[in-house]
Amino acid sequence: MDFTYTKDKITIEKELNALDNFVIEFTQILNKVGIKYVVISGYIAILFGRSRTSEDIDMFVEHMPFATFERLWEELSAKFECIITGDVHEAYHYYLSANHALRFAYKDEFIPNMEIKFPKVELDNWSLKNKRLVFLNGHELFTSPLELQIVYKLFMASDKDIEDARHLYLVFKDNLDRAQLEAFKAKFKIGKEFDKYLK
């Protein structure tokens, strides 16, 4: 994997896997409709070269009125379908607006799938506001800041999460915002874990 890292964006050239292609196709539609979003959690480590499998990708999308969501639903329906409900009103009013996630997959398939949800807490909104622009083989998408992802993965503390954090840290340790990293370490109280697994 070749990448360049600047303050404004990360540019990657890599051999695309099935998850990468799925994410590209899904985010192209979000970009077309003009929906603000941020990819979070485990896929970020996979995106940046970690070799592991995953059946789903997690994403925050901005709060939006029903009319905007209905347009997004229509645009997605050419390739994707919601595997939670087939009713756009139910999807918006009884799931997204009630702080429940929706899952979308290719038609007639269940995996991989994209889990989308509205931000619930301040940190979710911060992640969306401070998203990182990534060009993946020329395709534009947005991810949560790496500093937050590394710390949050250590906070979650499963073996898979720790390895995700370790991978991201090793790949980007010379590029990370150290002040931001320290602030998140203090917020999540994972200083000991950071020293144990990443130093």
Backbone as a chain_set.jsonl record, in Angstrom:
{"seq": "MDFTYTKDKITIEKELNALDNFVIEFTQILNKVGIKYVVISGYIAILFGRSRTSEDIDMFVEHMPFATFERLWEELSAKFECIITGDVHEAYHYYLSANHALRFAYKDEFIPNMEIKFPKVELDNWSLKNKRLVFLNGHELFTSPLELQIVYKLFMASDKDIEDARHLYLVFKDNLDRAQLEAFKAKFKIGKEFDKYLK", "coords": {"N": [[0.842, -1.189, 0.0], [0.637, 2.136, -0.945], [0.862, 5.413, 0.279], [0.15, 8.897, 0.742], [0.368, 11.476, 3.102], [-1.14, 14.352, 4.175], [-1.966, 17.477, 5.78], [-4.509, 18.021, 4.912], [-5.521, 15.787, 3.561], [-5.515, 12.185, 2.985], [-3.96, 10.144, 0.694], [-4.331, 7.173, -1.021], [-3.042, 4.359, -2.733], [-3.831, 1.181, -3.69], [-4.329, -2.403, -3.921], [-7.586, -3.161, -4.437], [-9.936, -4.59, -2.187], [-12.879, -6.665, -1.563], [-14.434, -5.345, 0.375], [-13.461, -2.73, 0.158], [-14.357, -2.035, -2.439], [-17.113, -2.189, -2.037], [-17.494, -0.132, -0.134], [-16.634, 2.073, -1.647], [-18.618, 2.149, -3.687], [-20.899, 2.611, -2.162], [-20.339, 5.046, -0.798], [-20.001, 6.761, -2.933], [-22.605, 7.28, -3.69], [-23.599, 8.611, -1.437], [-21.965, 10.881, -1.579], [-22.88, 11.922, -4.002], [-25.531, 12.634, -3.389], [-25.002, 14.483, -1.499], [-24.684, 14.09, 1.235], [-23.352, 14.42, 4.444], [-20.957, 12.387, 5.995], [-19.203, 9.903, 7.952], [-16.881, 7.354, 8.003], [-16.306, 4.851, 10.374], [-14.624, 2.945, 12.977], [-13.788, -0.585, 12.613], [-13.315, -0.945, 9.821], [-11.589, 1.074, 9.061], [-8.978, 0.356, 9.78], [-8.674, -1.827, 8.047], [-8.925, -0.531, 5.59], [-6.533, 0.867, 5.572], [-4.652, -1.134, 5.194], [-4.616, -3.338, 6.987], [-4.77, -6.826, 7.371], [-7.506, -8.474, 7.666], [-10.742, -9.973, 8.107], [-14.072, -8.706, 7.695], [-17.543, -8.31, 8.188], [-19.136, -6.121, 8.171], [-19.454, -2.533, 7.862], [-19.133, 0.488, 9.601], [-20.836, 3.582, 10.044], [-21.382, 7.045, 10.611], [-23.978, 9.253, 9.733], [-24.997, 12.539, 8.824], [-27.585, 14.281, 10.642], [-30.695, 14.584, 9.046], [-33.473, 15.88, 7.156], [-36.604, 14.153, 6.448], [-37.202, 14.24, 3.679], [-34.71, 14.48, 2.436], [-33.517, 12.089, 3.245], [-35.23, 10.319, 1.98], [-34.61, 10.799, -0.693], [-31.965, 9.866, -0.674], [-32.444, 7.152, -0.077], [-33.799, 6.377, -2.415], [-31.764, 6.718, -4.327], [-29.886, 4.867, -3.415], [-31.264, 2.531, -3.868], [-30.87, 1.467, -6.387], [-28.67, -0.246, -6.374], [-28.457, -1.235, -3.809], [-30.095, -2.552, -0.831], [-32.101, -2.057, 2.07], [-31.619, -4.091, 4.832], [-33.007, -4.246, 7.11], [-35.552, -3.081, 7.069], [-38.013, -2.66, 4.532], [-39.384, -0.353, 4.135], [-39.404, 3.029, 3.588], [-40.387, 5.106, 5.216], [-40.661, 3.875, 7.731], [-37.99, 3.171, 8.111], [-36.773, 5.673, 8.426], [-38.29, 7.032, 10.491], [-38.706, 5.179, 12.595], [-36.346, 3.915, 13.003], [-33.682, 5.325, 12.251], [-34.283, 7.964, 13.277], [-34.966, 7.293, 15.826], [-32.646, 6.649, 16.993], [-31.633, 4.162, 16.23], [-29.754, 1.835, 14.301], [-29.473, 1.456, 10.709], [-29.085, -1.063, 8.222], [-27.487, -1.633, 5.172], [-27.149, -3.582, 2.244], [-25.755, -5.165, -0.716], [-28.211, -5.881, -3.208], [-30.213, -8.725, -2.541], [-28.293, -9.882, -0.965], [-26.549, -10.322, 2.178], [-24.149, -9.816, 3.367], [-21.191, -8.098, 2.402], [-22.263, -5.489, 4.709], [-23.476, -2.147, 5.233], [-23.628, -0.273, 8.079], [-25.541, 2.337, 9.081], [-26.01, 5.285, 11.021], [-27.404, 7.969, 12.979], [-25.481, 10.521, 14.613], [-25.09, 10.237, 18.161], [-23.948, 11.19, 20.552], [-21.768, 13.778, 21.886], [-19.111, 13.223, 21.04], [-19.511, 11.671, 18.777], [-20.607, 13.571, 17.031], [-18.41, 15.278, 16.923], [-16.568, 13.686, 15.583], [-17.789, 13.515, 13.08], [-17.751, 16.199, 12.323], [-15.025, 16.683, 12.202], [-13.971, 15.034, 10.264], [-11.775, 13.002, 8.199], [-10.485, 13.486, 4.988], [-10.138, 11.104, 2.495], [-8.533, 9.815, -0.324], [-9.087, 7.086, -2.099], [-7.576, 5.173, -4.318], [-8.243, 7.205, -6.08], [-10.904, 7.652, -5.478], [-13.185, 9.496, -3.539], [-13.649, 9.57, -0.058], [-14.694, 9.711, 3.419], [-13.253, 9.489, 6.632], [-13.237, 8.791, 10.18], [-11.143, 10.75, 12.39], [-7.808, 9.557, 12.761], [-6.478, 9.601, 15.221], [-8.52, 9.526, 17.13], [-9.684, 7.054, 16.471], [-7.627, 5.205, 17.035], [-7.272, 5.472, 19.824], [-9.877, 4.922, 20.74], [-10.209, 2.29, 19.908], [-8.319, 1.001, 21.543], [-9.542, 1.486, 23.956], [-11.867, -0.058, 23.69], [-10.781, -2.638, 23.669], [-10.862, -5.417, 22.936], [-9.178, -8.298, 21.525], [-9.111, -8.052, 18.734], [-9.691, -5.328, 18.422], [-7.489, -4.14, 19.693], [-5.418, -4.972, 18.013], [-6.206, -3.653, 15.677], [-5.841, -0.992, 16.51], [-3.082, -1.028, 17.0], [-2.093, -1.52, 14.428], [-2.925, 0.802, 12.973], [-1.553, 2.744, 14.406], [1.154, 2.053, 13.996], [1.377, 2.369, 11.229], [0.847, 5.098, 10.899], [2.288, 6.574, 12.768], [4.213, 8.599, 12.534], [2.794, 10.682, 11.533], [0.684, 11.461, 13.089], [-1.379, 13.68, 15.052], [-0.029, 14.679, 17.84], [-0.791, 16.103, 20.134], [-3.561, 15.961, 20.013], [-3.871, 13.199, 20.158], [-2.895, 12.715, 22.768], [-4.828, 14.1, 24.207], [-7.132, 12.556, 23.723], [-6.3, 10.143, 24.853], [-6.237, 10.866, 27.542], [-8.93, 11.509, 27.925], [-10.228, 9.045, 27.57], [-8.917, 7.588, 29.412], [-6.759, 5.72, 28.987], [-4.028, 5.519, 29.195], [-2.171, 3.648, 30.327], [-2.747, 1.34, 28.862], [-2.103, 2.249, 26.322], [0.677, 2.593, 26.549], [1.364, -0.044, 27.029], [0.605, -1.511, 24.733], [1.293, -0.051, 22.438], [3.818, 1.038, 22.597]], "CA": [[0.0, 0.0, 0.0], [1.337, 3.402, -1.008], [0.006, 6.521, 0.681], [0.721, 10.188, 1.108], [-0.399, 12.048, 4.199], [-1.002, 15.785, 4.375], [-2.927, 18.009, 6.743], [-5.841, 18.08, 4.319], [-6.05, 14.526, 3.022], [-4.671, 11.006, 2.844], [-4.145, 9.557, -0.622], [-3.889, 5.774, -0.997], [-3.129, 3.496, -3.916], [-3.732, -0.195, -3.203], [-5.182, -3.39, -4.571], [-8.86, -3.085, -3.738], [-10.606, -5.831, -1.805], [-14.334, -6.601, -1.722], [-14.958, -4.299, 1.256], [-13.121, -1.443, -0.44], [-15.273, -1.772, -3.551], [-18.431, -1.953, -1.441], [-17.469, 1.208, 0.461], [-16.563, 3.048, -2.737], [-19.919, 2.248, -4.349], [-21.867, 3.191, -1.233], [-20.029, 6.447, -0.518], [-20.237, 7.544, -4.145], [-24.005, 7.71, -3.659], [-23.689, 9.649, -0.408], [-21.341, 12.083, -2.128], [-23.767, 12.437, -5.038], [-26.694, 13.256, -2.754], [-24.52, 15.581, -0.663], [-24.833, 13.728, 2.637], [-22.12, 14.366, 5.218], [-20.829, 11.09, 6.656], [-17.852, 9.535, 8.361], [-16.681, 5.924, 8.24], [-15.685, 4.67, 11.681], [-14.4, 1.608, 13.518], [-12.836, -1.57, 12.126], [-12.939, -0.856, 8.408], [-10.496, 2.027, 8.858], [-7.731, -0.418, 9.808], [-8.635, -2.609, 6.809], [-8.668, 0.436, 4.535], [-5.114, 1.225, 5.578], [-3.748, -2.243, 4.982], [-4.657, -4.465, 7.914], [-5.342, -8.023, 6.759], [-8.486, -9.219, 8.455], [-12.057, -9.961, 7.479], [-15.162, -8.036, 8.396], [-18.801, -8.429, 7.458], [-19.87, -4.863, 8.134], [-18.773, -1.257, 7.963], [-19.935, 1.39, 10.436], [-20.815, 4.946, 9.532], [-22.308, 8.084, 11.046], [-24.436, 10.205, 8.722], [-25.548, 13.731, 9.45], [-29.037, 14.387, 10.779], [-31.265, 15.121, 7.81], [-34.933, 15.764, 7.09], [-37.084, 12.956, 5.764], [-37.129, 14.397, 2.225], [-33.336, 14.18, 2.022], [-33.318, 10.655, 3.426], [-35.997, 9.636, 0.937], [-33.814, 10.86, -1.92], [-30.848, 8.932, -0.494], [-33.024, 5.814, -0.187], [-34.068, 6.123, -3.836], [-30.484, 6.584, -5.024], [-29.275, 3.611, -2.991], [-32.066, 1.366, -4.261], [-30.422, 0.893, -7.656], [-27.698, -1.31, -6.109], [-28.498, -1.692, -2.417], [-31.385, -2.594, -0.157], [-32.037, -2.073, 3.527], [-31.923, -5.45, 5.285], [-33.779, -4.117, 8.344], [-36.928, -2.815, 6.666], [-38.15, -2.217, 3.158], [-40.259, 0.809, 4.119], [-38.582, 4.212, 3.81], [-40.919, 5.852, 6.37], [-40.273, 3.13, 8.93], [-36.542, 3.275, 8.242], [-36.413, 6.995, 8.932], [-38.961, 7.449, 11.725], [-38.638, 4.189, 13.673], [-34.967, 3.465, 13.186], [-32.688, 6.393, 12.344], [-34.684, 9.048, 14.178], [-35.074, 6.734, 17.174], [-31.276, 6.264, 17.38], [-31.322, 2.779, 15.864], [-28.995, 1.779, 13.048], [-29.972, 0.764, 9.527], [-28.047, -1.796, 7.508], [-27.69, -1.761, 3.735], [-26.279, -4.537, 1.567], [-26.125, -5.355, -2.115], [-29.5, -6.558, -3.345], [-30.239, -10.182, -2.392], [-27.155, -10.326, -0.169], [-26.568, -9.809, 3.549], [-22.802, -9.354, 3.685], [-20.996, -7.145, 3.493], [-23.322, -4.5, 4.855], [-23.12, -0.841, 5.78], [-24.491, 0.15, 9.183], [-25.557, 3.791, 9.187], [-26.747, 5.802, 12.166], [-27.195, 9.36, 13.313], [-24.665, 10.721, 15.819], [-25.865, 10.259, 19.404], [-23.284, 11.931, 21.621], [-20.888, 14.853, 21.441], [-17.95, 12.704, 20.338], [-19.972, 11.271, 17.439], [-20.701, 14.791, 16.236], [-17.05, 15.764, 16.714], [-15.979, 12.845, 14.538], [-18.387, 13.918, 11.809], [-17.299, 17.551, 12.012], [-13.581, 16.679, 11.991], [-13.67, 13.881, 9.417], [-10.581, 13.045, 7.352], [-10.678, 13.19, 3.574], [-9.269, 10.053, 1.971], [-8.691, 9.438, -1.722], [-8.759, 5.675, -2.253], [-7.463, 4.937, -5.76], [-8.93, 8.29, -6.76], [-12.282, 7.792, -5.007], [-13.266, 10.325, -2.332], [-14.464, 9.153, 1.077], [-14.337, 10.383, 4.661], [-13.121, 8.615, 7.796], [-13.011, 9.415, 11.473], [-9.72, 11.015, 12.629], [-7.055, 8.381, 13.198], [-6.159, 9.714, 16.642], [-9.685, 9.038, 17.867], [-9.864, 5.629, 16.213], [-6.594, 4.446, 17.753], [-7.573, 5.491, 21.262], [-11.147, 4.241, 20.998], [-9.982, 0.853, 19.761], [-7.67, 0.537, 22.775], [-10.568, 1.551, 24.999], [-12.753, -1.216, 23.505], [-9.886, -3.609, 24.315], [-10.846, -6.803, 22.475], [-7.947, -8.597, 20.79], [-9.247, -7.479, 17.386], [-9.598, -3.875, 18.533], [-6.103, -3.793, 20.022], [-4.615, -5.145, 16.799], [-6.563, -2.543, 14.792], [-5.162, 0.198, 17.021], [-1.647, -1.193, 16.785], [-1.819, -1.364, 12.999], [-3.054, 2.205, 12.601], [-0.481, 3.51, 15.043], [2.426, 1.758, 13.336], [1.358, 2.935, 9.878], [0.75, 6.557, 10.869], [2.858, 7.18, 13.978], [4.972, 9.811, 12.215], [1.876, 11.68, 10.984], [-0.415, 11.738, 14.011], [-1.407, 14.898, 15.859], [0.308, 14.171, 19.178], [-1.6, 16.793, 21.147], [-4.895, 15.374, 19.939], [-3.753, 11.834, 20.659], [-2.781, 12.791, 24.225], [-6.122, 14.531, 24.746], [-8.041, 11.409, 23.706], [-5.806, 9.189, 25.845], [-6.688, 11.338, 28.845], [-10.393, 11.442, 27.969], [-10.646, 7.653, 27.706], [-8.143, 6.995, 30.508], [-6.118, 4.494, 28.499], [-2.586, 5.737, 29.138], [-1.451, 2.403, 30.598], [-2.954, 0.461, 27.715], [-1.329, 2.796, 25.21], [2.085, 2.264, 26.778], [1.541, -1.492, 26.974], [0.407, -2.103, 23.413], [1.756, 0.748, 21.307], [5.181, 1.515, 22.774]], "C": [[0.881, 1.244, 0.0], [0.383, 4.509, -0.568], [0.824, 7.773, 0.89], [-0.225, 10.832, 2.112], [-0.109, 13.538, 4.27], [-2.032, 16.226, 5.399], [-4.35, 17.918, 6.223], [-6.401, 16.737, 3.877], [-5.01, 13.416, 3.114], [-4.99, 10.402, 1.478], [-3.538, 8.154, -0.619], [-4.023, 5.169, -2.383], [-2.886, 2.075, -3.437], [-4.548, -1.108, -4.087], [-6.487, -3.465, -3.785], [-9.389, -4.47, -3.404], [-12.121, -5.629, -1.903], [-14.948, -5.514, -0.847], [-14.665, -2.918, 0.694], [-14.102, -1.089, -1.556], [-16.682, -1.473, -3.053], [-18.513, -0.534, -0.889], [-17.428, 2.284, -0.616], [-17.932, 3.24, -3.373], [-20.943, 2.93, -3.444], [-21.597, 4.679, -1.032], [-20.161, 7.326, -1.752], [-21.666, 8.076, -4.171], [-24.207, 8.788, -2.603], [-23.1, 10.962, -0.915], [-22.243, 12.736, -3.173], [-24.949, 13.192, -4.443], [-26.284, 14.448, -1.889], [-24.711, 15.349, 0.816], [-23.468, 13.738, 3.31], [-22.099, 13.057, 6.003], [-19.399, 10.897, 7.111], [-17.822, 8.039, 8.633], [-15.887, 5.773, 9.53], [-15.322, 3.205, 11.892], [-13.492, 0.733, 12.645], [-12.417, -1.437, 10.68], [-11.772, 0.092, 8.187], [-9.154, 1.304, 8.874], [-7.577, -1.244, 8.532], [-8.307, -1.702, 5.628], [-7.181, 0.745, 4.421], [-4.193, 0.019, 5.71], [-3.767, -3.39, 5.956], [-5.372, -5.631, 7.269], [-6.232, -8.736, 7.769], [-9.833, -9.095, 7.757], [-13.036, -9.172, 8.338], [-16.409, -8.149, 7.541], [-19.537, -7.104, 7.352], [-18.942, -3.671, 8.27], [-19.703, -0.332, 8.736], [-19.753, 2.822, 9.969], [-21.807, 5.821, 10.286], [-22.7, 8.902, 9.829], [-25.068, 11.382, 9.441], [-27.06, 13.61, 9.622], [-29.593, 15.088, 9.552], [-32.776, 15.027, 7.873], [-35.348, 14.541, 6.289], [-36.936, 13.072, 4.251], [-35.741, 14.074, 1.698], [-33.059, 12.69, 2.146], [-34.056, 9.875, 2.342], [-35.244, 9.665, -0.389], [-32.634, 9.901, -1.84], [-31.326, 7.495, -0.68], [-33.246, 5.446, -1.656], [-32.782, 5.918, -4.622], [-29.808, 5.253, -4.675], [-29.968, 2.406, -3.604], [-31.664, 0.761, -5.601], [-29.491, -0.296, -7.438], [-27.875, -1.971, -4.75], [-29.937, -1.804, -1.925], [-31.158, -2.62, 1.342], [-32.445, -3.462, 3.998], [-32.652, -5.447, 6.623], [-35.259, -3.942, 8.041], [-36.942, -2.357, 5.22], [-38.985, -0.957, 3.01], [-39.459, 2.058, 4.489], [-39.06, 5.031, 5.008], [-40.518, 5.173, 7.68], [-38.77, 3.261, 9.175], [-36.146, 4.605, 8.876], [-36.986, 7.262, 10.326], [-38.757, 6.477, 12.882], [-37.242, 3.618, 13.897], [-34.018, 4.656, 13.333], [-33.072, 7.466, 13.364], [-34.856, 8.592, 15.619], [-33.728, 6.211, 17.666], [-30.996, 4.771, 17.229], [-30.637, 2.78, 14.493], [-29.8, 1.098, 11.943], [-28.811, 0.048, 8.867], [-28.44, -1.941, 6.041], [-26.674, -2.742, 3.17], [-26.619, -4.526, 0.078], [-27.443, -6.116, -2.163], [-29.326, -8.073, -3.304], [-29.009, -10.741, -1.679], [-27.279, -9.731, 1.237], [-25.2, -9.297, 3.984], [-22.036, -9.119, 2.383], [-22.188, -6.204, 3.606], [-22.793, -3.235, 5.516], [-24.125, -0.482, 6.871], [-24.418, 1.666, 9.285], [-26.422, 4.211, 10.366], [-26.466, 7.282, 12.325], [-26.263, 9.454, 14.52], [-25.556, 10.819, 17.054], [-25.264, 11.194, 20.443], [-22.307, 12.938, 21.024], [-19.708, 14.339, 20.62], [-18.309, 12.204, 18.939], [-20.035, 12.483, 16.511], [-19.322, 15.377, 15.945], [-16.382, 14.984, 15.582], [-16.501, 13.245, 13.164], [-17.875, 15.29, 11.373], [-15.825, 17.581, 11.62], [-13.111, 15.515, 11.12], [-12.44, 14.118, 8.557], [-10.94, 12.678, 5.924], [-9.648, 12.167, 3.125], [-9.585, 9.861, 0.489], [-8.17, 8.015, -1.868], [-8.769, 5.341, -3.732], [-8.281, 5.967, -6.548], [-10.355, 8.528, -6.32], [-12.305, 8.521, -3.66], [-14.169, 9.69, -1.282], [-13.929, 9.815, 2.34], [-14.314, 9.399, 5.818], [-13.0, 9.452, 9.066], [-11.518, 9.699, 11.645], [-9.006, 9.811, 13.227], [-6.741, 8.417, 14.683], [-7.301, 9.189, 17.505], [-9.852, 7.539, 17.681], [-8.863, 4.785, 16.989], [-6.936, 4.352, 19.229], [-8.858, 4.729, 21.555], [-11.004, 2.733, 20.862], [-9.28, 0.273, 20.992], [-8.656, 0.528, 23.928], [-11.515, 0.351, 24.904], [-12.079, -2.503, 23.963], [-10.067, -5.078, 23.946], [-9.545, -7.039, 21.721], [-7.969, -7.962, 19.406], [-9.081, -5.961, 17.425], [-8.167, -3.431, 18.822], [-5.211, -3.922, 18.793], [-4.935, -4.074, 15.755], [-5.821, -1.279, 15.201], [-3.667, 0.135, 16.747], [-1.282, -0.972, 15.314], [-1.863, 0.101, 12.584], [-1.916, 3.043, 13.174], [0.856, 3.291, 14.324], [2.497, 2.369, 11.939], [1.504, 4.457, 9.914], [1.452, 7.267, 12.028], [3.642, 8.451, 13.705], [4.085, 10.946, 11.726], [0.82, 12.151, 11.978], [-0.254, 13.079, 14.714], [-1.215, 14.471, 17.315], [-0.518, 14.829, 20.272], [-3.012, 16.212, 21.186], [-4.898, 13.951, 20.483], [-3.693, 11.828, 22.183], [-4.107, 13.194, 24.852], [-7.116, 13.37, 24.779], [-7.592, 10.332, 24.694], [-6.284, 9.581, 27.233], [-8.206, 11.198, 28.985], [-10.877, 10.017, 28.223], [-9.872, 6.897, 28.792], [-7.474, 5.683, 30.102], [-4.593, 4.666, 28.38], [-1.779, 4.472, 29.348], [-1.563, 1.442, 29.42], [-2.151, 0.937, 26.509], [0.148, 2.421, 25.357], [2.342, 0.766, 26.632], [1.53, -2.004, 25.533], [1.056, -1.34, 22.264], [3.171, 1.296, 21.48], [6.131, 0.346, 22.91]], "O": [[1.765, 1.387, 0.844], [-0.771, 4.54, -0.994], [2.021, 7.722, 1.176], [-1.447, 10.745, 1.988], [1.046, 13.941, 4.409], [-2.87, 15.434, 5.831], [-5.29, 17.756, 7.001], [-7.618, 16.56, 3.823], [-3.816, 13.657, 3.291], [-6.155, 10.177, 1.15], [-2.376, 7.972, -0.258], [-4.983, 5.43, -3.107], [-1.846, 1.791, -2.843], [-5.356, -0.655, -4.898], [-6.484, -3.795, -2.599], [-9.308, -5.397, -4.21], [-12.587, -4.554, -2.279], [-15.88, -4.832, -1.273], [-15.517, -2.031, 0.744], [-14.614, 0.029, -1.606], [-17.363, -0.601, -3.592], [-19.481, 0.183, -1.142], [-18.116, 3.299, -0.505], [-18.364, 4.374, -3.577], [-21.754, 3.731, -3.908], [-22.523, 5.488, -1.088], [-20.411, 8.525, -1.627], [-21.907, 9.196, -4.622], [-24.908, 9.77, -2.844], [-23.674, 12.03, -0.701], [-22.355, 13.961, -3.223], [-25.323, 14.259, -4.93], [-27.103, 15.314, -1.582], [-24.882, 16.301, 1.578], [-22.525, 13.13, 2.803], [-23.101, 12.668, 6.602], [-18.498, 11.633, 6.708], [-18.636, 7.519, 9.396], [-14.908, 6.486, 9.751], [-15.669, 2.342, 11.087], [-12.555, 1.228, 12.018], [-11.286, -1.776, 10.332], [-11.031, -0.067, 7.216], [-8.28, 1.609, 8.062], [-6.476, -1.352, 7.993], [-7.504, -2.062, 4.767], [-6.639, 0.867, 3.322], [-3.097, 0.12, 6.262], [-3.008, -4.344, 5.785], [-6.445, -5.467, 6.688], [-5.76, -9.501, 8.611], [-10.032, -8.216, 6.92], [-12.844, -9.002, 9.542], [-16.337, -8.09, 6.314], [-20.455, -6.964, 6.543], [-17.805, -3.787, 8.727], [-20.919, -0.365, 8.546], [-18.667, 3.226, 9.554], [-22.93, 5.401, 10.567], [-21.858, 9.213, 8.987], [-25.608, 11.236, 10.537], [-27.731, 12.925, 8.849], [-29.024, 16.071, 9.077], [-33.309, 14.171, 8.58], [-34.55, 13.966, 5.549], [-36.578, 12.092, 3.598], [-35.602, 13.465, 0.638], [-32.441, 12.093, 1.265], [-33.545, 8.871, 1.845], [-35.237, 8.678, -1.125], [-32.328, 9.204, -2.807], [-30.676, 6.709, -1.369], [-32.918, 4.339, -2.084], [-32.712, 5.043, -5.486], [-29.229, 4.598, -5.542], [-29.337, 1.375, -3.836], [-32.08, -0.353, -5.919], [-29.509, -1.249, -8.217], [-27.491, -3.125, -4.559], [-30.862, -1.239, -2.508], [-30.151, -3.138, 1.823], [-33.501, -3.962, 3.609], [-32.891, -6.503, 7.208], [-36.113, -4.568, 8.669], [-35.989, -1.739, 4.744], [-39.27, -0.53, 1.891], [-38.9, 2.134, 5.583], [-38.243, 5.591, 5.739], [-40.085, 5.835, 8.622], [-38.333, 3.441, 10.311], [-35.286, 4.651, 9.756], [-36.259, 7.668, 11.233], [-38.647, 6.903, 14.031], [-37.002, 2.916, 14.88], [-33.594, 4.961, 14.448], [-32.264, 7.828, 14.219], [-34.888, 9.416, 16.533], [-33.66, 5.437, 18.621], [-30.228, 4.19, 17.996], [-30.916, 3.627, 13.645], [-30.682, 0.28, 12.204], [-27.672, 0.506, 8.947], [-29.565, -2.319, 5.714], [-25.504, -2.741, 3.553], [-27.629, -3.958, -0.339], [-27.75, -6.9, -1.265], [-28.428, -8.632, -3.935], [-28.718, -11.933, -1.778], [-28.013, -8.768, 1.456], [-25.103, -8.444, 4.867], [-22.208, -9.841, 1.401], [-23.02, -6.133, 2.702], [-21.806, -3.254, 6.251], [-25.326, -0.398, 6.616], [-23.351, 2.221, 9.548], [-27.432, 3.578, 10.671], [-25.439, 7.79, 11.876], [-26.257, 8.557, 15.363], [-26.637, 11.406, 17.007], [-25.99, 11.908, 21.135], [-22.055, 12.946, 19.819], [-19.341, 14.948, 19.615], [-17.498, 12.303, 18.018], [-19.584, 12.434, 15.367], [-19.084, 15.909, 14.86], [-15.711, 15.565, 14.73], [-15.739, 13.305, 12.199], [-17.599, 15.511, 10.194], [-15.415, 18.405, 10.803], [-11.969, 15.069, 11.239], [-12.097, 15.253, 8.226], [-11.619, 11.68, 5.68], [-8.447, 12.334, 3.342], [-10.747, 9.759, 0.097], [-6.968, 7.769, -1.774], [-9.833, 5.236, -4.342], [-8.923, 5.64, -7.546], [-10.97, 9.508, -6.741], [-11.536, 8.195, -2.756], [-15.307, 9.319, -1.57], [-12.849, 10.406, 2.335], [-15.221, 8.582, 5.976], [-12.703, 10.646, 9.027], [-10.696, 8.962, 11.1], [-9.545, 9.13, 14.1], [-6.737, 7.376, 15.34], [-7.072, 8.491, 18.492], [-10.135, 6.826, 18.645], [-9.23, 3.749, 17.543], [-6.894, 3.269, 19.814], [-8.919, 3.968, 22.522], [-11.614, 1.98, 21.622], [-9.613, -0.827, 21.433], [-8.603, -0.354, 24.785], [-11.921, -0.197, 25.929], [-12.719, -3.361, 24.573], [-9.466, -5.931, 24.6], [-8.879, -6.084, 21.321], [-6.97, -7.401, 18.957], [-8.414, -5.379, 16.569], [-7.693, -2.449, 18.25], [-4.346, -3.078, 18.559], [-4.045, -3.633, 15.027], [-5.247, -0.581, 14.365], [-3.061, 1.115, 16.316], [-0.286, -0.319, 15.002], [-0.948, 0.59, 11.921], [-1.386, 3.934, 12.51], [1.597, 4.243, 14.077], [3.555, 2.834, 11.515], [2.191, 5.041, 9.076], [1.222, 8.457, 12.242], [3.725, 9.311, 14.582], [4.567, 12.06, 11.523], [0.134, 13.142, 11.726], [0.86, 13.549, 14.941], [-2.143, 13.96, 17.943], [-0.903, 14.17, 21.238], [-3.581, 16.001, 22.257], [-5.825, 13.551, 21.187], [-4.368, 11.022, 22.825], [-4.472, 12.686, 25.912], [-7.857, 13.215, 25.749], [-8.433, 9.676, 25.309], [-6.692, 8.723, 28.016], [-8.702, 10.812, 30.044], [-11.815, 9.799, 28.99], [-10.136, 5.724, 29.056], [-7.607, 4.667, 30.784], [-3.957, 4.02, 27.547], [-0.806, 4.233, 28.633], [-0.583, 0.808, 29.031], [-1.59, 0.13, 25.768], [0.784, 1.984, 24.397], [3.406, 0.355, 26.17], [2.357, -2.837, 25.161], [1.34, -1.927, 21.22], [3.676, 1.963, 20.577], [7.335, 0.544, 23.068]]}, "num_chains": 1, "name": "protein.A"}
